């Protein structure tokens, strides 16, 4: 599954996002609305990590959906 597919199914993906990043709130998920850069920013903010680390974590998570 590529990011466009994830974004298109964002409402269904929010459960998986919350499994991975429990510190993200429902409000965060609504604001992110399937935008990858927004997800990276929120992960960075909520977990207090560098942007590069947040990008890596999101990329790793995204890769887990490709089969």
C-alpha distances in whole Angstrom, upper triangle without the diagonal:
4,7,8,6,7,10,11,11,12,15,13,11,15,16,13,14,18,18,17,19,22,24,22,24,23,24,22,19,21,22,18,17,13,15,14,17,19,17,18,21,22,21,23,26,25,25,28,26,26,23,22,22,20,18,17,17,14,12,13,11,8,8,9,6,5,8
4,6,5,6,9,10,11,12,16,14,12,15,17,15,15,19,19,17,19,22,24,22,23,23,24,21,18,20,20,17,16,12,13,11,15,16,15,16,19,20,19,21,24,24,24,27,25,24,21,20,20,18,15,16,16,12,11,12,11,8,8,10,8,7,10
4,5,5,6,8,10,10,14,13,11,13,16,14,13,17,18,16,17,20,21,19,21,20,21,18,15,17,17,13,12,8,9,8,11,13,12,13,16,17,16,19,21,21,22,24,22,22,19,18,18,16,13,15,14,11,10,12,11,7,10,12,10,10,13
4,5,5,6,9,10,13,13,12,15,17,16,15,19,20,19,20,23,24,21,22,21,21,19,16,17,17,14,12,8,9,9,13,14,14,15,18,19,19,21,23,24,25,27,25,25,21,21,22,19,17,18,18,14,14,16,15,11,13,15,12,12,16
4,5,5,6,8,12,11,10,13,15,14,14,18,19,18,20,22,24,21,22,20,21,20,16,17,18,15,13,9,11,12,15,16,15,17,20,20,20,23,25,25,26,28,27,27,24,23,23,21,18,19,19,15,15,16,14,11,13,14,11,11,14
4,5,5,6,9,9,7,10,12,11,11,14,15,15,16,18,20,17,18,17,18,16,13,14,15,12,10,7,9,9,13,14,12,14,17,17,17,20,22,21,22,25,24,24,21,21,21,18,16,17,16,12,13,14,12,9,12,12,9,11,14
4,5,5,9,10,8,10,13,13,12,15,17,16,17,19,20,17,18,16,16,15,12,12,13,10,7,4,7,8,12,12,11,14,16,16,17,19,21,21,22,24,24,24,21,21,21,18,16,18,17,13,14,16,14,11,15,15,13,14,18
4,6,8,9,9,12,14,14,14,17,19,19,20,22,23,20,20,18,18,17,14,14,15,13,9,7,10,12,15,15,15,17,20,19,20,23,24,24,26,28,27,27,24,25,25,22,20,22,21,17,18,19,17,14,17,17,14,16,18
4,6,5,6,9,11,11,12,15,16,17,18,19,21,18,18,16,17,16,13,13,15,13,10,8,12,13,16,16,15,18,20,19,20,23,24,23,25,27,27,28,25,26,25,22,21,22,20,17,18,19,16,14,16,16,13,15,17
4,5,5,6,9,10,9,12,14,15,15,16,18,14,15,12,14,13,9,9,11,9,7,5,9,11,14,13,12,15,17,16,16,20,20,20,21,24,24,25,22,23,23,19,18,20,18,15,16,18,15,13,16,16,14,16,19
4,5,6,8,10,10,12,14,15,15,16,18,14,14,11,13,13,9,9,12,11,8,8,12,14,17,15,14,18,19,17,18,21,22,21,23,25,26,27,25,26,25,22,21,23,21,17,19,20,17,16,19,18,16,19,21
4,6,7,8,10,11,12,14,15,16,18,16,15,13,15,15,11,12,15,14,11,11,14,15,19,17,15,19,21,19,19,23,23,22,23,26,26,28,26,27,25,22,22,23,20,17,19,19,16,15,17,16,13,16,18
4,5,5,6,9,10,11,12,13,16,13,14,12,15,13,10,12,14,12,10,9,12,12,16,15,12,15,18,16,16,19,20,19,20,23,23,24,22,23,21,18,18,19,16,13,15,16,12,11,14,13,11,14,16
4,5,5,6,9,10,10,11,13,10,10,9,11,10,7,9,12,10,9,9,12,13,15,14,11,14,16,14,14,17,18,16,18,21,21,23,21,22,21,17,18,19,16,14,16,17,13,13,16,15,14,17,20
4,5,5,6,9,10,10,13,11,11,10,13,13,10,12,15,14,13,13,16,16,19,17,14,17,19,16,15,19,20,17,18,22,22,24,23,24,22,19,20,20,17,15,18,17,13,14,17,15,14,17,19
4,5,5,6,9,10,13,11,13,13,15,14,11,14,16,14,14,12,15,14,17,16,13,15,18,15,14,18,19,17,17,21,21,22,21,22,19,17,17,17,14,12,14,14,10,11,13,11,10,14,16
4,5,5,6,8,10,8,10,10,13,11,8,12,13,11,12,10,12,12,14,13,9,12,14,12,10,14,15,13,14,17,17,19,18,19,17,13,14,15,12,10,13,13,9,10,13,12,12,15,18
4,5,5,5,8,7,8,9,12,10,9,12,14,12,13,13,15,15,17,15,11,14,15,12,11,15,15,12,13,17,18,20,19,21,18,15,17,17,14,13,16,15,12,14,17,15,15,19,21
4,6,6,10,10,12,12,16,14,12,16,18,16,17,16,18,17,19,17,14,16,18,15,13,16,17,15,14,18,18,21,21,21,18,16,17,17,14,13,16,14,11,13,16,13,14,17,19
4,6,9,9,12,14,16,14,13,16,17,15,16,15,16,15,17,16,12,13,15,13,10,14,15,13,12,16,15,18,17,18,15,12,14,13,10,10,12,11,8,11,13,11,13,16,18
4,5,6,9,11,13,11,11,14,15,13,15,15,15,14,15,14,10,11,13,10,7,11,12,9,9,13,13,16,15,16,14,11,13,14,10,10,13,13,10,13,16,14,16,19,22
4,5,8,10,13,11,11,14,16,15,17,17,18,17,18,16,13,14,15,12,10,13,13,10,10,14,15,18,18,20,17,14,17,17,14,14,17,16,14,16,19,17,18,22,24
4,6,10,11,9,11,14,14,14,16,17,18,17,17,15,12,13,13,9,8,11,10,6,8,11,13,16,17,19,16,13,16,17,14,14,18,18,16,18,21,20,21,24,27
4,7,8,6,7,10,11,10,13,14,14,14,15,12,9,11,11,7,7,11,10,7,9,12,14,17,16,18,16,13,16,17,14,13,17,17,15,17,20,19,20,23,26
4,5,5,6,9,10,11,12,14,15,16,17,13,12,14,13,10,11,14,12,10,12,15,17,20,19,22,20,17,19,21,18,17,20,21,18,19,23,22,22,25,28
4,5,5,6,9,10,11,13,15,16,17,14,13,16,15,12,13,17,15,13,16,19,21,23,22,24,23,19,21,23,20,18,21,22,19,20,23,22,22,25,28
4,5,5,6,9,10,13,14,16,16,12,12,15,14,11,13,16,14,13,16,18,20,22,21,24,23,19,21,23,21,19,22,23,21,21,25,25,24,27,30
4,5,5,6,9,11,11,13,13,9,8,11,10,7,10,12,11,10,13,15,17,18,17,20,19,15,17,19,17,15,19,20,18,18,22,22,21,24,28
4,5,5,6,8,10,11,12,9,8,12,12,9,11,14,13,12,15,18,19,20,18,21,20,16,17,19,17,14,17,19,16,16,20,19,19,22,25
4,6,5,9,10,13,14,11,11,14,14,12,14,17,16,15,18,21,22,23,21,23,23,19,20,22,20,17,20,22,19,19,22,22,21,24,27
4,5,9,9,11,11,8,9,12,11,10,13,15,14,14,17,19,20,21,18,21,21,17,18,21,19,17,20,22,19,19,23,23,22,25,28
4,6,5,8,8,5,6,9,9,8,11,13,13,13,16,18,18,19,16,18,18,15,15,18,16,13,16,18,16,15,19,20,19,21,25
4,6,9,11,8,9,12,13,12,14,17,17,17,19,21,22,22,19,21,21,17,17,20,18,15,17,20,17,16,19,20,18,20,24
4,6,9,8,8,11,13,12,14,16,17,17,19,21,21,21,18,19,19,16,15,17,16,12,14,17,14,12,16,17,15,17,20
4,6,5,6,9,10,11,12,14,15,17,18,20,19,19,15,17,18,14,13,16,15,12,13,16,15,13,16,18,16,18,22
4,5,5,6,9,10,11,12,14,15,16,18,17,16,13,14,14,11,9,12,12,8,10,13,12,10,13,15,15,16,20
4,5,5,6,9,10,11,12,14,15,16,15,14,10,12,13,10,9,12,12,10,11,15,14,13,16,18,18,19,23
4,5,5,6,9,10,10,12,14,15,15,14,11,14,14,11,11,14,14,11,13,16,15,14,18,19,19,21,24
4,5,5,6,8,10,10,12,14,13,13,11,13,13,9,9,12,11,8,11,13,12,11,15,16,16,18,22
4,6,5,6,9,10,11,12,10,10,7,9,9,6,6,9,8,7,9,12,11,12,15,16,17,19,22
4,6,5,6,9,10,10,10,10,7,10,11,8,9,12,12,10,13,16,15,15,18,20,21,22,26
4,5,5,6,8,10,10,11,10,13,12,9,11,14,12,11,14,16,15,16,19,20,20,23,26
4,5,5,6,8,8,10,9,11,9,6,9,11,9,8,12,13,12,14,17,17,18,21,24
4,6,6,6,5,6,6,9,8,5,8,11,10,10,13,15,14,16,19,20,21,23,27
4,6,5,7,9,9,12,11,9,12,14,13,13,17,18,17,19,22,23,24,26,29
4,6,8,11,12,14,13,10,14,15,13,13,17,18,17,19,22,22,23,26,29
4,6,9,11,13,10,9,12,13,11,13,16,16,15,18,20,20,22,25,28
4,7,9,12,10,9,13,14,13,14,17,18,18,20,23,23,25,27,30
4,7,8,6,7,10,11,10,12,15,15,16,18,20,21,23,25,28
4,5,5,6,9,10,11,12,14,15,17,18,20,22,24,25,28
4,5,5,6,9,10,11,12,14,15,16,18,20,22,23,26
4,5,5,6,9,10,10,12,14,15,16,19,21,21,25
4,5,5,6,9,10,10,12,14,15,17,19,20,23
4,5,5,6,8,10,11,12,14,16,17,19,22
4,5,5,6,9,10,10,12,14,16,17,20
4,5,5,6,9,10,10,12,15,16,19
4,5,5,6,8,10,11,13,15,18
4,5,5,6,8,10,11,13,16
4,5,5,6,9,10,11,14
4,5,5,6,9,10,13
4,5,5,7,10,12
4,5,6,7,11
4,5,5,8
4,6,8
4,6
4
